[in-house]
């Protein structure tokens, strides 16, 4: 059975597609067979990333390890039973088709609540939730008091993950390993940063997720997208000397991959 990684957060701009592409490419470079599904059927950032990568490989003649991005299959609506949702069948059919030939299936969810996203979360063996270091983004996970010091209750996204966990338990599947990844954390010591750290740690104990370091805000990610490249590809395309920012970004990726604790994965880049 393929290990299913779902990258989800109902708020846009948290870095889901950047995380998805780097995780998928890192696994592919390690020799794993990685299949990807982009559930943002309108924007398709992950899908565009993979298409850009394929075009760059064809034009440059380089051999770069890559994930294979697949579209959801079409389903004949006439075959559905009353009350059945066509998106449930499209996603389950895609996963069933990819599982026999994949070590990992990575599913990139849209930055909004959709039926596809909801079903994908219930399929996750590992759930990665990128989170910007801001109480605006944190509010998606939990509500806090005015001072940001006390959690008053879980929010909509945490409740959706809880429901997904319940569905997996009822089906006899292993629990979701939920990982929250803090992105764009400031390098300087700031009051907001310290409050966020305390809040995330408190919530982790309360609702049951692990915390791993994410990516800092770096221009390099925006520069890599048009060619479908990742930090791991820089030397392959002829960058002989990485600058300090790029070296730091690679270390962040290394720490992130180690923190995910994916089965059979030894981080050696």
N, C-alpha and C positions, 0 to 999 in steps of 0.2 A: 504494500500500500504506500502510495506517495504521501509524504508529509505535507500538509496544507498550511501555508503561511498566508494569513489575511492581514493586509495593511489597511486600517480603518480609523476614521475620525470624521464625525459629521460636520466639522468646520473646515472650510477651505483654507488654503494657504499655510497648512501646518507642515508641508514637506513630504506628503505621502508618496507622491510619484518619484521624487528624488530618492527617498529611502527604498522604495520598491525596486527601482532600477539598479541601485548599488547592491542591494542584497541579492537580487537575481543574478547580476553579472559576477559578483564575488563567488557565488555558488557554482556558476557555470565555469569560471576560471579554475575552480578546484576540481573540475572533472565531473560534476554532477549534471544530470539531465534535468533541466529546469523548464517548466512550462508556465506561461503567464496568462492571466485573464484580466482585462481592463473593464471594470463594471461601470465606469463613467461613460455611458454610451454616447453622450453628447460631446464632451470636451476631449476625451480620449488622450490625456497627457501621456500616460504610460504607453499606450499603443503608438503614439507619435514618436515617442522616445525610441522605441524598438525599430520603427520604420526608418527614422533618421540614421540609426546605427547600421541597418542593413544597407542603406544607400551609401553611407560612408565607406563601408567595407568593400562594396562593389567598385566604387570609384577609386579607392586608394590601393586596392589589391592586397590589403593586409588581412591576416587571419586573426580575428578577435573572437574569443569565446563569448557566446551570447545565449540568452534565454529565447525561447520560441513563444511569441505572443499569438494567441488564438482568439477568434471571434466566437461568440455564443452561437450554437446551432439554432436554426429556425425550427419551430415546433408547429405541427398542424393543429390548430385550435379545435378542430372537430374531433380530435382524439382525446380531449380532456373530459374528465368527469365533472358534473355540476359542482361548483365551488372550488375547483382546482385552479391554481394560478399558473399562467403560462411561463412566467419568469422563473418559478420554482423548477419547472421542468427543463427550461433552457440551461440553467446553471447546473442542475444535477446531471443532465446529459453531457455537458462539457466536461465536468469533473470525471464522470465515468469513462469517457473516451480517452482522457489524458492520463488517468492513473496507471494503467498497465505499463506505460513506457516512460514514466517520469519518476525521478527521485523526490523532487519538490514541485508543488504547484503553488505559485504565488498569485494571490488575488488582490488587485488594487481597487479599493472601493471609492466611490464618489464622495465629495465633501458635502453630503446631504443625506437625509434619511430616505432610503428607497427600499422597495421590497427586495430587490436583488442584494443590497447591502445587508439587510436583515438576515436573509437566508445564508449569505456567505459567512457571517459571523458564527452561525451555528455549525459550520463545517470546519472551523479553524482548529488546528492542532496548536499552532502558535498564532497569537493575535498581537500585532504591533500597532500601537497607537502613538503616532508622533504628536507632540504637544508643544506649542510655542510657550516660552517662559513668560506667560502673561495671565493675569486673573480673568481676562476676557475669555481666553481659551480654556482655562481651568473650569470656568462655569459650566462648560459642557459636561464635565465629569462630576462636579459636585458644587453645591451652593455653600457659600461661606458668610460669616457675619461681616459687618461693615469694615471691621479692622483687618479682615483677611486672616484672622488668627484661629477661628473656630469653624469647623465644618458643621453645617446645619442639616445636611442631607444629601443623598446622591442625586444626580441630575439625569437627564434623559438618556445620555449615551451609556452611563454606567448601568442604568436599568435595562437597556437593550442587551448589553453584554450578560447581565444576570439572567435574562430570559434565554439567551443562547446557551448559557451553561446549563440551565434547567432542561432544555430540549435535548442536549447531549447526554445528560444524566439519565433521562427517561429512555433514550435509545441505547443505553449501555456503553457509550463511548467514553474515552478517557477525558479528563477535564481539560479545558482550554488553558494553555500557559499564556497568560495575559502579560504583555510587556509594554510599559509606558516609556516612551523615549522623549526626553526633554531636549527640544531643539532651540537654537538661537539663545542659549544661555549666555548672559553677559560675562565678560572676563573680569570685570571690576566688582569689588564688593559693594553691593547696593542693598538697601532695605527691602525693595520689592523682590530681589533675587532670594534673599534669606527667607522672606515670608513664603514665597513659592516653594522653596525647598521643604520647609516645615509642613506646608499644606499637602504637598504631594506625598511626603512620607507618612503623614497621618492617614491620608486616604488609601494608600497602598495597604496598610494594615487593616483598614476597615472593609474594603471591598475585594482585596485579594489580587493585587498585581505586583509585578517586579518592576524596578526602575533601572533603565540602562541609559548611558550617556548618548546623546544624539549629535547632530551637526551644528556647528556655529554658523552664523551668517557669513557666507563667502561668495565673492563674485564668480569664482571658478565654476560653481554649479550652473549659473546662468549661461556661462560661456560654453559649457560642454553640451548642453541640450541640443543645439542645432545639428550636431554631428552624432548625437546618440552615444556619447562617450561617458565614461566614469573616471573617477580618480585613479583607478587601477590600470587604465589604458594609456596613461600619459607617456610612460617610457616606451611603450610599443609604437607610439606615433612619432617618436623622435625627440621627446623632451628629455634631454640628457641631465639637466640639473634642475631639480625641483626647488622652488622658492620656499621660504619659511612657512608661508600660509598653506601651500600645498602639502608640505611634509606634515604639518599639524593636522590637516584635513584627513590625510591617509591614516594617521594615528587614531583620529576619531572613528574612522570607519573600522579600523582593526578592533578598537575597544567595543564598538557596537556589535560587531559580528561575534566576538567572544561572549558578550553579555546575553546574546540571544540563546545560546546553548542549544543549537539545533542538533538533531541526532546525527552522529557520524561525521560531524564537521570539526576539523582541526584548523584553526586560523594560523596560517603560516606565511602570509604576505606582509 
